[in-house]
Amino acid sequence: MPLSRHPVMGDCYALNEENKKQTGTAPISPTPATGSTNTYTNVSASDMAIPATFLNWDFTSVWEMGASGLPKLQGLPE
């Protein structure tokens, strides 16, 4: 599939070292379509350890909380 047809990612989270929750957009590379951006939310370290922080993430069959206290894909090593 050509890159121009890839969907834009959403429901992305990043550790915000300043512990301020922020939401915004960031350019992605390569850009899937002209003007496309990813959406992201910066969250604090303590919020990263709470599954409910990750809206629309499936902690039943896709994700799990790893030994590090951060989410990881089920079945993959940390």
C-alpha positions as CSV (number, residue, x, y, z in Angstrom):
1,M,0.0,0.0,0.0
2,P,1.5,3.4,-0.9
3,L,2.3,5.6,2.1
4,S,-0.3,8.2,1.0
5,R,-3.0,5.7,1.9
6,H,-1.9,4.9,5.4
7,P,-4.3,6.1,8.1
8,V,-3.4,8.9,10.5
9,M,-2.6,7.6,14.0
10,G,-4.7,8.7,17.0
11,D,-5.0,7.9,20.6
12,C,-1.2,8.4,21.1
13,Y,0.4,9.2,24.4
14,A,3.8,10.5,25.4
15,L,5.5,10.8,28.8
16,N,5.6,14.5,29.7
17,E,8.6,15.1,31.8
18,E,7.2,18.3,33.2
19,N,4.1,16.4,34.5
20,K,1.7,18.6,32.6
21,K,-1.2,17.0,30.7
22,Q,-1.3,18.5,27.2
23,T,-3.0,17.6,23.9
24,G,-1.9,18.6,20.5
25,T,-0.8,17.6,17.1
26,A,2.5,16.7,15.7
27,P,3.7,16.3,12.1
28,I,4.4,12.7,11.1
29,S,7.1,11.5,8.7
30,P,6.6,10.3,6.1
31,T,3.3,12.2,6.0
32,P,0.5,9.9,4.8
33,A,-1.5,12.7,3.2
34,T,-0.9,16.4,2.7
35,G,-1.4,18.3,6.0
36,S,-2.0,15.1,8.1
37,T,-0.9,15.0,11.7
38,N,-1.0,12.6,14.5
39,T,-2.9,13.5,17.7
40,Y,-1.2,12.9,21.0
41,T,-1.6,13.5,24.7
42,N,1.3,14.1,27.0
43,V,0.7,12.5,30.4
44,S,2.6,12.4,33.7
45,A,4.6,9.4,34.8
46,S,1.9,8.5,37.4
47,D,-0.9,8.7,34.8
48,M,1.1,6.4,32.5
49,A,0.7,3.6,35.1
50,I,-3.1,3.8,34.9
51,P,-4.8,1.8,32.1
52,A,-7.8,4.2,32.2
53,T,-5.5,7.0,31.0
54,F,-5.3,5.3,27.5
55,L,-8.7,6.0,26.0
56,N,-9.8,3.5,23.3
57,W,-6.9,1.1,24.1
58,D,-7.9,-2.5,24.5
59,F,-6.4,-3.8,27.7
60,T,-8.4,-7.1,27.4
61,S,-6.9,-8.5,24.3
62,V,-4.2,-6.2,22.9
63,W,-2.4,-4.3,25.7
64,E,-1.2,-5.1,29.2
65,M,0.6,-3.2,31.9
66,G,4.2,-4.4,31.9
67,A,6.5,-5.0,34.8
68,S,7.9,-1.4,34.3
69,G,4.4,-0.1,35.0
70,L,3.9,1.1,31.4
71,P,1.6,-0.4,28.8
72,K,3.0,-2.9,26.4
73,L,1.6,-5.2,23.7
74,Q,0.5,-8.5,25.1
75,G,2.9,-11.4,24.4
76,L,5.9,-9.2,23.7
77,P,8.9,-9.0,26.0
78,E,9.7,-5.7,27.7
